[in-house]
Amino acid sequence: MMRIVLFLATNLAVLLVASITLRLFGVESYLNSQGINFTSLLIFCFVFGMAGSLVSLFISKWMAKRSTGTVIIETPSNATEQWLVDTVAELSREAGIKTPEVGIFPAQQSNAFATGWNKNDALVAVSAGLLNRMRPEEVRAVLAHEIGHVANGDMVTLALIQGVVNTFVMFFARIVAHLVDSFLKSRSDGEGGLGFMGYFAVVMVAEIVFGIVASAIVAWFSRYREYRADEAGARLAGTGAMVNALARLKAETEMPDQMPDTLRAMAITKGQTRSLVEQLFASHPPLDDRIRALKEAAYRQ
């Protein structure tokens, strides 16, 4: 129920922000009697495409806390929580960022995530299962990986890329619908065409097709940033500890993924991908590839 409420609230916020922005810019309908106004269409698509990504980014911490049940450590109540807070603070100083909020979420799967709208207002959380099953040096490596995401500004960059991709998916889908409509009208001396429902249906189909291609682009960047975060983890916590942490995560790849869909790209692992298609759209590289990359980087040094 909570996920449905969050989904509806996010989409309502997107519509509100986009509508206000379009009104402020004085953007009117991109379709007129002369055809299509490409400038208005591009602005329309940019506003709606970026609005969704930016609204999601700005409320990412709020959504993450509620969708995972993360409990923020305000005042450590035991030695483990104190160590967790102190370790995040130490790694943050080394990375040159403000210490993020630190939390624990009740999942038995070993996992962790970082989110937040900028590197000085972030959240780093680990699962209860990770704390129970990993050695301290491995937990430290996982935390260093997440701090690497924050320091690299990955959340902001991913949101901007998603927004740009959304813009072009919407833009080209509407151009395709307009071309189909114009073609049908040319076959019937200006009469007929798609009509409102037909135009809407073509836009939806085109957005699905272009969206599949766009998802592969976003997934490629997501995999790239995982390698960079692994490098940061190795630099801050040691290559051996980072490799051991990833190996420990690999041993749990058959466990059900307990992360909410909206946070899987931000987690340190996303289970196991098997087919080539799964790998093409995966937000994380295979753990074997990540371990190999760390070992090769250490060998080159």
C-alpha positions, 0 to 999 in steps of 0.5 A: 500500500505504501508503494502505491501511495508513494507512486501516486504522490510522485506522479502528482508532484511531477504533473504539478511541477511540469504544469507550472513550469510550462505555464511560466515559460508560456509554452502552448500546444505543440500541435497547431493547424500548420503541423507541429511546432518542434520548439514547443514540443522539445520544451514540453518533452524536456520539462516533463522528462526532467521533472520526473527525474528531478522530483524523484531525486529530491524526494529520494531520501524520503522515499528510500526511508519509507520503502525500505523501513530504514531506521536512521541512527540518531543516537547510537544505542549499541557498539555496532551502531556506534562503529557504523556511524564512526566508520561512515564519518571517517570514510566521508572525511577521507572522501571530502564530503559531509557525513551522510545520514546513517541507517539500518533497514530490516532485510536479511539479504546482505545489501546496502544503498546510498541516495540523496539529492547531492553529495552533502545531503545523502543517506547511506544505509545497510541491511541487518543481514549484512551486519550479521554476516559480514566481517567488519572489514567487509562492512567497511568496504561496502560502506566505502563503496556507497560513500564512493557513489555519494562522492562521485555524485552518481545519484545526480548524474543518473537522474540527469541522464534519465531526464535527458533520455526521457526527453528524447523518448517523448520527443521522437515518439510524438514525431513518429505519431505526427508522421503516421497521422500526416501519412494517413491524411495524405492518403485521404486528401487531408481527411481522416488521420489517426484521431485523438485516440489513434494518436495517443495509441501510436505515442504510447507504442513508440514510447515503449519501443524507444523506452526499451532502447533508452533503458539500455543506455541508462543501464550501461551508465549504471553499470559503469558507475558501479565499477567507479564506486568499487574503485572508490571502495578499494581506495578507501578500504583496501582492494582485498576488503572490497574483493572479499565483500563482493565475493561474500555478496556473490555467495548470496546471489540466489537469495530473493532480492528484497530491495524495492524496485525504485532502489535496486539501481542504488544498491550494492548488488542486484542479484544474479543476471544470467542471459545476455538480455538480462545483462544488457538491461542490468543496473549492475555488472556481474559480480565476477566481472567487478571482482576481476576488474578490481584485481586487474587494477591492483595488478597494474599498480 
